[in-house]
């Protein structure tokens, strides 16, 4: 019975899946795959190794500059944690594949309908969705909505007519190159690709040899101080 490349688990009927050695989003293809990988390992390693590796700025900028599309067919934006200097407010600093960088403030709520007071702040597009949902929820619960000036709020435009608008143009973003933030996802991503290519080129005999075990152990180890 075949074994999983990553975990040595037996692969019974319906338990195996095709593993792309290089993820599609990094320019991988169906020409370089491993066919003895368990579905569980594929999911776990995709979440815990591939995703953090592809989220690294170094990898992200390479995908961006080469125009490598993800499964959605789009080149993903590069997103950093940052802040708007003028507003002194945390935000995501987004570098779209085409267009100028911008700040995404998301939606920050405080309070609740049940408490009698709720406030939203954030970018207009996201706020419109949040306010629409708030009005719908209030209607279902039988609540009436009023602005801070006690004007009734029945539509999204009612809410925005009372909203306070602030803007800023100076964005700062932060890069973390520490052990857990950079080295671990970078090293595991490279080692996983090396294990895959080794198994692809040298076959299953090498894939379950002591040499491959050394690579496999690097993928399975936890953060420093854990086993």
trRosetta pair geometry for C-beta under 8 A, 3 or more apart (Angstrom, degrees):
i j d omega theta_ij theta_ji phi_ij phi_ji
1 10 5.1 24 121 -155 134 102
1 11 6.6 178 165 55 92 64
1 12 7.0 -17 -155 -82 132 58
2 10 7.7 117 81 -158 45 55
2 11 4.6 -32 87 49 93 121
2 16 7.0 15 90 -75 130 145
2 36 4.7 -119 168 -130 128 122
2 204 7.9 -98 -136 -123 91 147
3 8 5.1 -15 179 -154 129 47
3 9 6.6 145 -159 69 74 31
3 10 6.2 -48 -103 -97 69 41
3 11 6.4 173 -114 -7 15 95
3 36 6.7 53 74 163 40 123
3 208 6.7 71 68 -87 134 136
4 7 4.6 7 89 50 132 83
4 8 6.2 -43 58 14 82 10
4 9 4.4 21 8 48 126 83
4 10 7.9 -39 -12 9 86 8
4 11 5.9 132 -58 -59 72 103
4 16 7.6 -168 -93 -108 78 84
4 36 6.6 -164 -115 149 31 76
4 37 5.7 65 -150 -143 82 38
4 38 4.1 -35 -98 -18 134 99
4 41 5.4 131 180 1 138 149
5 19 7.1 -114 36 40 137 152
5 34 5.5 -3 -33 158 156 148
5 36 5.7 117 -41 94 89 85
5 37 5.2 -37 24 -87 107 80
5 41 7.7 -178 60 115 74 154
5 195 7.1 135 159 145 114 112
5 196 7.5 67 150 -100 155 65
5 199 5.7 -11 -134 -98 127 169
5 207 5.7 -70 -128 -176 88 126
6 37 6.4 49 -2 -136 103 91
6 38 7.4 -107 49 29 102 92
6 41 4.3 159 61 -172 132 142
6 45 6.1 -121 -120 -49 165 143
6 195 7.9 90 -95 126 73 149
6 216 6.6 164 -148 -136 48 101
6 219 6.7 -87 -147 106 99 148
7 38 6.4 -44 41 21 122 131
7 40 7.8 -25 11 88 157 106
7 41 5.1 -151 -10 -81 117 130
8 208 7.4 102 -106 -125 91 108
9 15 7.7 -117 125 154 115 135
9 38 5.1 6 72 -48 128 149
9 40 7.6 13 44 54 166 122
9 41 7.2 -177 24 -34 125 121
10 15 7.8 53 111 82 62 157
11 15 5.0 -163 -152 86 61 109
11 16 4.3 43 -166 -62 130 106
11 36 6.1 -140 -5 -154 161 79
11 38 6.1 -147 -98 -83 92 80
12 15 5.0 72 55 0 67 129
15 38 5.6 -29 156 -134 93 85
15 39 6.3 -124 -171 6 48 99
16 35 6.8 53 155 162 129 65
16 36 6.1 -51 -138 -130 133 42
16 37 6.5 107 -156 62 79 41
16 38 6.3 -69 -103 -100 52 41
16 39 7.1 166 -155 -36 7 77
17 37 5.9 -58 66 85 73 90
17 38 7.2 41 17 158 90 18
17 39 4.7 94 -20 -88 125 71
17 42 5.0 -63 71 -11 130 160
18 33 5.0 -3 -175 179 100 137
18 34 7.4 150 -160 75 53 45
18 35 5.7 -21 -106 -107 72 67
18 37 7.4 69 -165 42 10 110
19 33 6.3 146 74 -164 45 77
19 34 4.5 -18 63 60 104 96
19 35 7.7 -160 23 -74 76 22
19 37 3.8 48 -27 13 129 159
19 42 5.5 -143 -92 -106 97 104
19 196 6.9 -130 120 -119 113 120
20 23 5.9 106 95 -109 121 33
20 24 6.1 33 110 -43 174 73
20 28 4.6 98 166 143 123 147
20 29 7.7 157 -145 60 114 17
20 30 7.5 -68 -104 -94 102 43
20 32 7.0 70 -160 92 67 77
20 33 5.5 -44 -98 -104 49 85
21 28 6.6 175 67 -134 62 122
21 32 4.6 -72 32 142 122 104
21 33 6.6 -147 -16 -99 83 28
21 34 6.4 100 -68 -19 85 96
21 193 6.1 87 165 -144 82 66
21 196 3.5 166 -130 137 90 135
21 197 5.7 103 -174 -61 143 66
21 200 6.0 -43 -67 -33 147 141
22 26 5.3 -113 174 86 94 111
22 27 6.4 -31 138 79 132 71
22 28 3.4 180 94 -87 80 99
22 29 7.7 17 66 10 108 58
22 32 6.2 37 16 89 94 134
22 193 6.1 44 -87 -129 71 113
22 196 7.8 -173 -38 91 52 146
23 26 4.9 78 66 13 86 101
23 28 5.2 172 88 0 16 135
23 46 7.9 120 -103 -129 120 87
23 50 5.3 116 -65 -155 139 124
23 54 6.7 -65 67 -64 154 131
24 27 7.9 145 -176 18 32 6
24 28 5.1 -82 -78 61 33 98
24 29 7.8 95 -113 -78 69 32
24 70 7.3 90 104 -156 98 45
24 71 6.0 75 88 -72 140 81
25 28 7.8 12 32 18 40 99
25 54 5.9 37 99 -135 133 149
25 63 6.9 -4 157 -126 87 138
25 68 6.4 96 172 136 51 111
25 69 7.5 -103 -129 114 62 35
25 70 4.3 7 -111 -112 106 73
25 71 6.9 -58 -65 -23 94 72
25 76 7.5 15 -158 -9 124 124
26 54 6.7 -127 -58 -102 104 105
26 59 7.3 -49 -105 -166 113 112
26 63 6.9 -83 -108 -88 59 104
26 68 6.3 26 -134 163 24 158
27 66 7.3 -37 -62 128 127 145
27 68 5.3 -79 -54 -124 84 126
28 32 6.5 -111 -157 67 88 108
29 32 6.2 76 64 20 76 87
30 33 6.1 -17 -159 -30 50 126
32 196 7.6 83 157 141 100 115
32 197 7.4 -11 -167 -100 124 77
32 200 6.1 8 -155 -136 80 165
33 200 7.7 125 67 -103 22 120
34 37 5.5 83 103 -32 108 111
34 196 5.7 -120 -27 -143 127 87
34 199 5.7 33 -109 101 126 132
34 200 6.3 -105 -74 -70 84 87
36 204 7.1 34 34 -102 156 114
36 207 7.9 102 72 128 126 162
37 41 5.7 -121 -177 81 86 117
37 42 5.2 97 132 -64 119 99
38 41 4.5 88 60 10 92 102
38 42 6.7 -154 92 -9 47 86
39 42 5.6 -54 -147 36 31 115
39 43 6.4 30 156 -16 65 106
40 43 5.9 -58 -152 38 29 108
40 44 6.1 21 156 -14 67 112
41 44 5.7 -57 -137 43 31 107
41 45 5.7 20 167 -10 69 112
42 45 6.4 -57 -134 43 20 100
42 46 6.0 25 159 -23 58 113
43 46 5.8 -59 -146 35 23 113
43 47 6.4 16 159 -13 62 109
44 47 6.0 -63 -152 40 27 105
44 48 5.8 -6 165 7 68 118
45 48 6.1 -64 -123 54 29 92
45 49 4.8 -20 -170 27 72 121
45 50 6.5 74 135 -15 72 95
45 192 6.6 151 -178 -131 124 140
45 219 7.2 -1 -121 -179 115 126
46 49 7.3 -36 -78 54 10 79
46 50 4.7 -26 -142 33 49 130
46 51 6.6 66 153 -30 59 93
47 50 7.6 31 -10 47 14 89
47 51 5.7 -9 -151 6 32 133
48 51 7.4 46 -18 38 9 102
48 52 7.1 -13 175 0 34 117
49 52 6.7 -68 -147 42 18 100
49 53 6.1 17 160 -19 60 117
49 185 7.4 163 -148 -141 49 70
49 188 4.9 -119 -133 136 101 118
49 189 6.1 162 171 -83 85 60
49 192 5.3 110 151 -44 145 153
49 219 6.7 -14 -88 -148 148 97
50 53 5.7 -66 -150 39 26 113
50 54 6.2 15 162 -12 67 111
50 189 7.0 108 -109 -118 38 92
50 192 7.4 -108 -68 98 74 160
51 54 6.1 -60 -144 41 27 103
51 55 6.3 26 157 -21 63 112
52 55 5.5 -60 -145 37 32 113
52 56 7.2 55 154 -44 62 86
52 184 7.9 -20 131 103 146 91
52 185 3.7 -120 130 -119 111 132
52 188 7.8 38 77 66 119 124
52 189 7.5 -141 88 -55 79 112
53 56 6.1 -35 -168 -4 35 113
53 59 6.2 85 153 -35 66 166
53 185 5.0 -166 -76 168 55 93
53 186 6.8 125 -127 -98 80 32
53 188 6.9 -127 -67 84 112 84
53 189 2.9 117 -119 -85 141 138
53 190 8.0 173 -136 -28 130 57
53 192 7.8 -118 -40 36 158 129
54 59 5.5 -123 -134 124 37 141
54 60 7.3 94 165 -72 58 72
54 63 7.3 49 -160 -42 90 147
54 189 7.7 158 -37 -122 57 142
55 59 7.5 44 49 66 18 121
55 60 6.8 11 -166 -57 28 115
55 185 7.4 -48 57 167 92 161
56 59 4.5 78 66 14 95 104
56 60 6.5 -163 89 -11 44 90
56 182 6.6 96 -133 -132 113 70
56 185 5.9 179 -58 103 113 124
56 186 6.0 83 -95 -75 164 86
56 189 7.8 -117 -3 1 133 156
57 60 5.3 -57 -136 41 31 115
57 61 6.0 29 166 -19 68 104
57 78 7.1 69 -130 -161 71 118
57 80 7.4 29 -90 -87 115 106
57 175 5.9 -36 -10 -127 159 112
58 61 6.4 -54 -147 34 22 105
58 62 6.8 20 152 -15 57 108
58 186 7.3 32 51 -105 137 119
59 62 5.7 -59 -153 37 34 112
59 63 6.4 34 152 -19 68 104
59 189 7.6 -57 -69 136 148 168
60 63 5.7 -53 -148 36 32 110
60 64 6.1 34 152 -22 65 109
60 76 7.5 -84 -139 91 91 109
60 78 4.7 116 152 -115 126 97
61 64 5.2 -52 -144 37 34 118
61 65 6.1 30 158 -18 68 106
61 78 6.6 38 -75 -99 62 148
62 65 6.0 -53 -140 38 29 105
62 66 6.1 11 163 -2 64 114
62 68 7.8 15 122 7 74 129
63 66 6.3 -70 -143 50 23 98
63 68 4.4 -88 -146 52 76 111
63 75 6.8 165 146 -157 91 89
63 76 6.8 10 123 45 139 96
64 67 7.7 20 176 -70 25 39
64 75 6.6 108 -119 167 50 120
64 78 5.7 -29 -64 -41 142 117
64 95 7.1 9 -129 114 153 119
64 97 6.4 -158 -141 -110 80 75
67 75 5.4 -77 -151 -83 54 140
67 97 7.3 89 -120 -158 71 125
68 75 6.6 106 67 -119 39 89
69 72 7.5 -126 177 71 92 64
69 73 5.5 -8 176 -162 136 27
69 74 6.0 134 -143 66 93 10
69 75 5.5 -74 -93 -67 61 60
70 73 7.5 -50 73 6 61 21
70 74 6.4 -16 41 65 93 63
70 75 7.5 131 -5 -118 80 23
70 76 5.4 53 -23 -41 129 105
72 76 8.0 97 42 -75 122 84
74 97 7.4 -162 174 2 84 145
75 97 4.0 98 85 -95 119 148
76 97 7.6 114 73 -50 18 110
77 94 5.1 -3 168 -166 139 97
77 95 6.2 155 -170 74 80 50
77 96 5.0 -40 -109 -102 104 52
77 97 6.7 -109 -88 -26 55 72
78 94 7.4 144 78 -159 52 48
78 95 4.1 -7 58 57 102 110
79 92 5.3 -10 -166 -177 103 117
79 93 7.3 149 -156 75 50 48
79 94 5.4 -11 -104 -105 79 73
79 95 7.6 -151 -68 25 38 71
79 104 7.7 -35 -134 33 110 133
80 92 7.0 146 73 -162 39 64
80 93 4.7 -19 64 59 95 100
80 95 7.9 42 -2 -8 99 101
80 173 3.6 63 107 -171 137 133
80 174 6.6 167 170 48 110 49
80 175 7.1 -50 -136 -73 128 68
81 90 7.3 -20 -171 -165 89 103
81 92 6.6 -48 -102 -108 42 62
81 93 7.7 25 114 15 8 87
81 173 6.7 130 80 -153 38 80
81 174 5.6 -33 86 48 90 103
82 90 7.5 149 93 -155 35 60
82 91 5.9 -31 80 73 81 75
82 92 6.9 89 31 -149 87 19
82 93 3.9 27 18 -21 147 115
82 103 7.4 -113 84 -118 116 93
82 171 5.7 50 136 178 144 91
82 172 5.3 179 -164 94 101 52
82 173 3.5 -60 -79 -97 124 63
82 174 6.1 170 -93 -1 62 75
83 88 7.0 0 173 -154 123 32
83 89 6.4 164 -156 82 83 35
83 90 5.2 -52 -97 -103 86 43
83 91 6.1 119 -120 22 31 80
83 171 7.5 168 85 -151 36 59
83 172 5.4 -6 56 58 81 98
84 87 4.3 26 95 38 120 105
84 88 7.4 -63 85 -10 72 16
84 89 5.2 0 44 55 104 87
84 91 5.5 45 -26 5 94 135
84 103 5.4 20 -71 -117 109 166
84 105 7.7 -30 -15 -81 130 108
84 168 4.2 121 172 74 116 135
84 170 6.9 111 -165 75 60 61
84 171 6.0 -35 -102 -99 60 69
85 88 7.2 12 -174 -70 29 54
85 168 6.3 -172 60 174 62 136
85 170 3.9 -31 32 96 125 116
85 171 7.3 -136 -10 -78 87 19
85 172 6.2 88 -60 -15 94 106
86 166 7.9 -167 121 166 108 102
86 167 7.6 19 88 116 142 43
86 168 3.1 -176 49 -118 117 117
86 169 7.0 52 -10 24 135 57
86 170 6.0 117 -25 36 89 98
87 166 5.8 119 -105 130 110 125
87 167 7.8 -80 -54 178 118 10
87 168 4.7 -129 -17 -14 92 137
89 105 6.6 8 130 -125 128 117
89 168 8.0 159 31 20 105 140
91 103 4.3 24 135 -170 153 104
91 104 6.1 153 180 69 96 42
91 105 4.7 -52 -114 -91 106 64
91 106 7.6 179 -136 8 67 84
91 171 7.4 -81 74 -132 124 104
92 103 7.1 136 72 -162 49 55
92 104 4.3 -22 64 62 105 101
92 105 7.8 -160 24 -71 74 22
92 106 7.1 79 2 -32 111 101
93 101 6.2 11 178 -179 89 118
93 102 7.9 175 -153 89 54 27
93 103 6.1 -31 -100 -102 60 66
93 104 7.9 -168 -77 20 14 78
93 171 5.0 133 -112 165 117 131
93 172 7.6 -132 -55 91 146 24
93 173 4.0 -104 39 -73 145 120
94 101 6.4 162 83 -154 49 67
94 102 5.5 -19 60 63 100 73
94 103 7.4 153 14 -109 87 14
94 104 5.3 56 -23 -15 125 114
95 101 5.0 -28 -94 -98 67 93
96 99 4.4 10 72 57 129 110
96 100 7.8 28 38 58 104 26
96 101 7.6 177 11 -97 71 40
96 102 7.6 14 -14 17 107 101
99 102 7.8 -27 134 -16 115 111
101 171 6.7 -137 129 60 122 150
103 123 7.6 180 107 -77 78 117
103 168 7.7 22 9 75 158 92
103 171 5.5 -168 -68 -100 105 125
104 123 6.1 -57 -146 -21 52 148
104 126 8.0 94 -168 -27 86 136
105 108 7.4 -69 158 -12 95 103
105 121 7.3 -73 146 134 133 82
105 122 4.5 -175 107 -144 103 63
105 123 4.8 148 42 -35 93 83
105 126 7.6 -150 78 42 74 138
106 122 5.4 -86 99 -136 39 128
106 123 7.1 61 -8 13 14 100
106 126 5.9 -131 -161 159 32 174
107 120 5.9 -27 -163 -161 99 105
107 121 7.5 147 -155 76 51 39
107 122 4.1 -93 -99 -5 46 164
107 123 7.9 -89 -65 37 65 68
107 126 4.7 -144 -48 139 99 119
107 127 6.2 151 -106 -83 102 58
107 129 8.0 -111 -51 71 146 96
107 130 4.8 143 -139 -55 155 148
108 120 7.2 139 73 -159 49 52
108 121 4.9 -20 59 63 100 90
108 122 5.8 152 9 -58 72 99
109 118 6.5 -14 -167 -170 103 98
109 119 7.0 151 -156 81 54 50
109 120 5.4 -24 -99 -99 72 72
109 130 7.3 -164 -69 -169 109 139
110 118 7.1 166 85 -152 47 53
110 119 5.0 -7 57 56 94 97
111 115 5.4 -127 -164 69 83 132
111 117 4.5 -85 -156 103 153 74
111 118 4.2 -154 96 -98 107 48
111 119 5.9 81 22 9 121 75
112 115 4.7 93 56 6 83 101
112 118 5.6 52 -112 -84 7 110
113 116 7.8 49 174 -66 34 21
113 118 5.9 -23 -60 -25 51 138
113 134 7.5 170 -67 -155 113 88
113 137 6.6 -143 -36 118 157 117
113 138 6.1 -164 -127 -91 135 83
113 141 6.7 102 139 64 147 159
113 143 5.7 -148 -172 -8 116 174
115 118 7.4 123 57 -59 100 79
118 134 7.1 -168 102 -139 143 134
120 127 5.7 139 130 -134 128 93
120 130 5.4 155 -135 113 152 140
120 131 6.7 -133 36 -66 157 83
120 134 7.6 -124 -37 -37 135 149
121 127 7.8 -40 -167 -93 15 121
122 126 5.1 -64 130 82 131 121
122 127 5.2 167 72 -61 94 93
122 130 7.4 85 48 4 136 147
123 126 5.0 73 67 20 88 104
123 127 6.6 -162 89 -13 38 94
124 127 5.5 -60 -141 38 30 113
124 128 6.3 36 161 -28 66 100
124 160 7.9 53 -142 -120 100 125
125 128 6.1 -51 -156 24 27 111
125 129 7.3 21 150 -11 58 103
126 129 5.9 -57 -159 36 39 110
126 130 6.3 35 148 -18 70 108
127 130 5.4 -57 -145 39 36 111
127 131 5.9 33 159 -18 71 106
127 160 8.0 116 118 -89 124 96
127 163 7.8 82 154 -123 153 152
128 131 6.0 -53 -141 38 27 107
128 132 6.3 33 155 -23 61 107
128 156 5.7 44 -146 -162 80 140
128 160 7.8 -3 -93 -61 83 127
129 132 5.7 -54 -149 34 29 114
129 133 6.5 27 154 -15 63 106
130 133 5.8 -58 -153 38 31 109
130 134 6.3 33 150 -23 66 107
131 134 5.3 -51 -145 35 36 115
131 135 6.4 37 156 -20 67 101
131 156 5.2 114 104 -125 124 82
131 159 4.8 -164 -154 73 143 167
131 160 7.7 -150 25 -47 175 83
132 135 6.0 -53 -150 34 29 108
132 136 6.5 27 152 -16 62 108
132 156 5.8 -16 -72 -77 78 118
133 136 5.7 -56 -149 38 33 112
133 137 6.2 32 155 -19 67 107
134 137 5.8 -55 -145 37 30 109
134 138 6.2 30 156 -20 65 107
134 145 7.4 91 136 -97 105 147
135 138 5.8 -53 -145 36 29 111
135 139 6.4 33 154 -22 63 106
135 145 6.7 -79 -108 0 71 153
135 153 7.1 -121 -98 132 103 99
135 154 7.4 89 -146 -174 125 29
135 155 7.3 43 -124 -120 163 20
135 156 7.1 -105 -13 -65 146 65
135 159 7.8 -119 -58 -36 115 131
136 139 5.8 -55 -152 33 30 113
136 140 6.6 28 153 -18 64 106
137 140 5.8 -56 -151 36 32 111
137 141 6.2 17 157 -7 67 113
138 141 6.0 -66 -144 47 29 102
138 143 4.1 -88 -156 72 84 104
138 144 7.2 113 165 -98 121 9
138 145 5.2 17 174 -46 173 106
139 142 7.8 36 179 -69 27 27
139 143 7.8 -75 -50 52 22 69
144 152 6.9 -53 177 -133 107 96
145 152 7.0 95 83 -165 65 58
145 153 4.0 -61 112 63 113 106
145 154 7.6 170 58 -68 105 39
145 159 7.9 -25 140 -82 138 100
146 150 5.1 -5 175 -143 132 42
146 151 6.4 146 -159 66 76 32
146 152 5.9 -47 -101 -99 73 41
146 153 6.3 176 -103 1 17 91
147 150 6.8 -63 67 8 68 13
147 151 4.6 2 30 51 116 89
147 153 5.8 115 -48 -52 79 110
147 158 7.5 -142 -45 153 115 88
147 159 7.3 167 -86 -123 101 50
147 162 3.9 -99 -140 -156 148 175
148 162 6.8 162 29 169 82 127
149 162 6.4 -150 20 -132 108 122
151 158 7.1 -157 126 -173 109 99
151 161 7.9 -77 106 91 153 115
151 162 6.3 -177 53 -70 126 133
152 158 7.0 -48 109 -169 61 148
153 158 4.4 165 -135 114 60 123
153 159 5.1 59 -148 -71 127 77
153 162 7.6 -85 -84 19 110 135
154 158 5.6 93 39 -12 60 157
155 158 4.8 113 55 -4 71 100
155 159 7.5 -135 99 -1 47 83
156 159 5.7 -56 -160 34 39 111
156 160 6.4 27 150 -13 71 108
157 160 5.6 -57 -141 43 37 106
157 161 6.2 46 156 -31 67 101
158 161 5.9 -52 -151 25 27 114
158 162 7.3 7 155 -3 58 106
159 162 6.4 -76 -165 42 32 99
159 163 6.5 47 143 -49 69 104
160 163 4.9 -35 -143 4 45 125
168 171 7.9 131 115 -65 102 67
176 181 3.8 -55 118 152 115 166
176 182 6.6 -164 114 -36 69 98
177 181 6.7 -103 -90 88 7 113
177 182 4.5 -1 -145 -13 50 156
178 181 4.5 71 52 22 87 107
178 182 6.3 133 55 15 36 94
178 183 7.6 -85 127 5 38 97
179 182 7.4 -74 -121 52 6 75
179 183 4.9 -40 -145 38 48 126
179 184 6.4 61 153 -30 66 96
179 224 7.0 -6 140 -9 147 129
180 183 7.6 -10 -41 49 15 86
180 184 5.4 0 -134 7 41 134
180 223 6.2 6 -105 -125 111 117
181 184 7.9 94 28 31 16 98
181 185 7.9 -43 161 12 27 113
182 185 7.0 -83 -157 45 21 94
182 186 5.8 11 165 -14 65 122
183 186 5.8 -67 -144 43 25 110
183 187 5.8 19 166 -17 67 113
184 187 6.1 -58 -140 38 23 105
184 188 6.2 14 165 -11 62 112
184 223 7.1 -30 -102 -106 155 73
185 188 6.0 -59 -138 43 29 106
185 189 6.0 32 162 -23 65 110
186 189 6.0 -60 -150 34 24 110
186 190 6.5 16 158 -12 62 109
187 190 6.1 -61 -150 40 29 106
187 191 6.1 25 156 -17 67 112
187 218 7.1 -105 144 171 107 122
188 191 5.7 -55 -139 41 31 110
188 192 6.1 36 159 -25 65 105
188 218 6.9 -170 -105 137 68 91
188 219 5.8 108 -148 -117 93 63
189 192 5.9 -54 -148 32 27 111
189 193 6.7 23 155 -14 61 106
190 193 5.9 -58 -153 38 32 109
190 194 6.3 33 150 -21 66 108
191 194 5.5 -54 -146 37 34 114
191 195 6.3 36 155 -21 67 102
191 215 5.4 177 -175 -159 98 87
191 218 4.8 -103 -167 98 166 132
191 219 5.9 -158 107 -62 121 86
192 195 5.8 -50 -148 34 30 111
192 196 6.5 30 153 -18 62 107
192 219 5.8 97 -80 -103 85 125
193 196 5.7 -56 -151 37 32 113
193 197 6.3 26 156 -14 67 107
194 197 6.0 -57 -144 40 29 105
194 198 6.1 33 156 -22 64 108
194 215 6.1 -138 96 -134 108 140
195 198 5.7 -56 -147 36 28 113
195 199 6.4 26 157 -15 64 107
195 207 7.9 85 179 -136 83 78
195 212 6.3 96 -139 -152 91 88
195 215 4.4 172 -79 128 102 138
195 216 6.5 107 -122 -69 145 67
195 219 7.1 -48 -11 -32 154 137
196 199 5.9 -58 -148 38 29 107
196 200 6.1 28 154 -20 65 110
197 200 5.4 -53 -142 38 33 114
197 201 6.0 20 162 -10 68 111
198 201 6.3 -63 -140 43 25 99
198 202 5.6 -21 177 21 65 119
198 206 6.0 -123 158 129 95 127
198 207 7.1 149 110 -91 91 65
198 211 7.8 -142 -178 120 148 110
198 212 6.2 -179 111 -98 137 96
198 215 7.2 150 25 8 150 163
199 202 6.8 -70 -117 56 18 83
199 203 7.2 -59 -170 121 52 5
199 204 7.1 37 -156 -91 91 43
199 206 6.7 -164 -103 88 47 96
199 207 3.8 55 -116 -95 99 112
199 212 7.0 75 -69 -122 89 139
202 205 7.2 -101 144 67 88 84
202 206 3.6 7 119 18 126 154
202 207 7.3 165 85 -41 94 70
203 206 5.9 99 64 18 63 94
203 207 6.8 -111 121 -11 36 101
204 207 4.9 -54 -138 35 40 121
204 208 6.4 10 172 2 72 104
205 208 7.2 -81 -158 46 20 85
205 209 6.6 39 145 -50 60 110
206 209 5.1 -49 -149 7 39 128
206 211 6.7 -38 -164 66 85 119
206 212 5.9 119 149 -40 67 121
207 212 5.2 113 -161 -115 28 172
208 212 6.4 -48 -65 67 12 138
208 213 7.8 47 -166 -57 41 89
209 212 5.2 95 53 12 72 98
209 213 7.0 -121 104 -10 39 90
210 213 5.2 -50 -145 31 36 120
210 214 6.9 46 156 -28 64 93
211 214 6.1 -47 -164 19 32 112
211 215 7.6 23 144 -7 60 100
212 215 5.7 -54 -159 38 45 109
212 216 6.0 47 145 -23 73 108
213 216 5.3 -54 -141 39 35 115
213 217 6.2 41 158 -26 68 102
214 217 6.0 -49 -148 29 27 111
214 218 7.1 30 150 -20 57 102
215 218 5.8 -55 -160 29 36 113
215 219 7.0 32 147 -16 66 103
216 219 5.8 -57 -157 34 37 111
216 220 6.4 24 152 -13 70 112
217 220 5.8 -62 -143 42 34 106
217 221 6.3 45 158 -40 68 100
218 221 6.2 -43 -145 13 29 113
221 226 8.0 142 176 90 72 84
221 227 7.6 -69 -141 -162 77 36
222 226 3.8 -49 93 94 131 123
222 227 6.7 33 29 74 113 14
223 226 5.4 61 61 20 70 117
